[in-house]
Amino acid sequence: EQVLANPVLPEHILNEAVPGSIRKGEHFVAFLRRLIEYVKVRLRVQHVVQESPAGFLTDIQKKVCIERKPMRFCAERLASLLRSLEISHTADFSPLTVISHFATL
């Protein structure tokens, strides 16, 4: 049942606290904006780039100041925010959900 509730996060991460940098809703939205802007820039390239996970994390840290730890909690934090706002049509936010799951990986 736990896997169905949160299919992206392993058990040891579920037991950790959400980092303070994305705890407040407004900070998390700013975090998502930076993340989405970074992804948009990376998708605009005209050639394929193969990069290691460490290289990707270094690049995102350098370009938009996003650290590794808040990314691990991105999907959980988005789900929490949508629940807090009592959004009934979460399907409208599926593109954000896909990006947050990507960041959590």
C-alpha positions as CSV (number, residue, x, y, z in Angstrom):
1,E,0.0,0.0,0.0
2,Q,2.9,2.4,0.8
3,V,4.3,1.9,-2.8
4,L,0.9,2.9,-4.3
5,A,0.7,6.0,-2.1
6,N,4.2,7.2,-3.2
7,P,5.7,5.1,-6.0
8,V,8.8,7.3,-6.4
9,L,10.4,7.5,-3.0
10,P,12.1,4.6,-1.2
11,E,11.4,3.9,2.5
12,H,14.5,5.6,3.9
13,I,13.7,8.9,2.2
14,L,10.0,8.8,3.4
15,N,11.3,8.8,6.9
16,E,13.4,12.0,6.4
17,A,12.1,15.5,7.0
18,V,11.3,17.8,4.0
19,P,14.2,20.3,3.7
20,G,13.5,23.8,5.0
21,S,14.2,25.4,1.7
22,I,11.0,23.9,0.2
23,R,8.8,23.6,3.3
24,K,6.9,26.8,2.7
25,G,4.5,26.8,-0.3
26,E,5.9,30.0,-1.8
27,H,9.5,28.7,-1.5
28,F,8.5,25.4,-3.1
29,V,6.7,27.2,-6.0
30,A,9.9,29.3,-6.6
31,F,11.9,26.1,-6.5
32,L,9.6,24.5,-9.1
33,R,9.9,27.6,-11.3
34,R,13.7,27.4,-11.3
35,L,13.6,23.7,-12.0
36,I,11.1,24.1,-14.9
37,E,13.2,26.9,-16.4
38,Y,16.3,24.8,-16.2
39,V,14.5,21.9,-17.9
40,K,13.2,24.2,-20.7
41,V,16.7,25.5,-21.3
42,R,18.1,22.0,-21.5
43,L,15.4,20.9,-23.9
44,R,16.2,23.8,-26.3
45,V,19.5,22.3,-27.4
46,Q,19.9,21.2,-31.0
47,H,22.0,18.1,-30.3
48,V,21.8,15.2,-27.9
49,V,23.8,15.4,-24.7
50,Q,24.6,12.4,-22.6
51,E,25.5,13.3,-19.0
52,S,26.0,11.4,-15.8
53,P,23.7,11.9,-12.8
54,A,26.6,13.6,-10.9
55,G,27.2,15.9,-13.9
56,F,23.5,16.8,-14.1
57,L,23.4,17.6,-10.4
58,T,26.5,19.7,-10.7
59,D,25.1,21.6,-13.7
60,I,21.7,22.3,-12.1
61,Q,23.5,23.5,-8.9
62,K,25.7,25.9,-10.9
63,K,23.0,27.3,-13.2
64,V,19.9,27.6,-11.0
65,C,21.2,26.9,-7.4
66,I,19.1,23.8,-6.9
67,E,20.7,21.3,-4.5
68,R,20.3,17.6,-4.5
69,K,18.4,17.1,-1.2
70,P,15.3,19.3,-2.0
71,M,15.0,17.5,-5.4
72,R,14.5,14.2,-3.6
73,F,11.4,15.5,-1.9
74,C,9.9,17.3,-4.9
75,A,7.1,14.8,-5.7
76,E,6.2,14.4,-2.0
77,R,6.1,18.2,-1.5
78,L,3.9,18.8,-4.6
79,A,1.4,16.1,-3.5
80,S,1.3,17.7,-0.1
81,L,0.8,21.2,-1.5
82,L,-2.0,20.0,-3.8
83,R,-3.7,18.3,-0.8
84,S,-3.3,21.4,1.3
85,L,-4.9,23.5,-1.3
86,E,-7.7,21.0,-1.6
87,I,-7.3,20.7,-5.4
88,S,-9.9,18.2,-6.6
89,H,-8.8,18.0,-10.2
90,T,-5.1,17.0,-9.8
91,A,-5.0,15.8,-13.4
92,D,-4.8,19.4,-14.4
93,F,-1.4,19.4,-12.7
94,S,-0.1,16.3,-14.4
95,P,2.8,18.2,-16.2
96,L,4.0,19.5,-12.8
97,T,3.7,16.0,-11.4
98,V,5.8,14.5,-14.2
99,I,8.5,17.2,-13.6
100,S,8.4,16.6,-9.8
101,H,8.8,12.9,-10.3
102,F,11.7,13.4,-12.6
103,A,13.4,15.7,-10.0
104,T,12.7,13.1,-7.3
105,L,14.5,10.4,-9.3
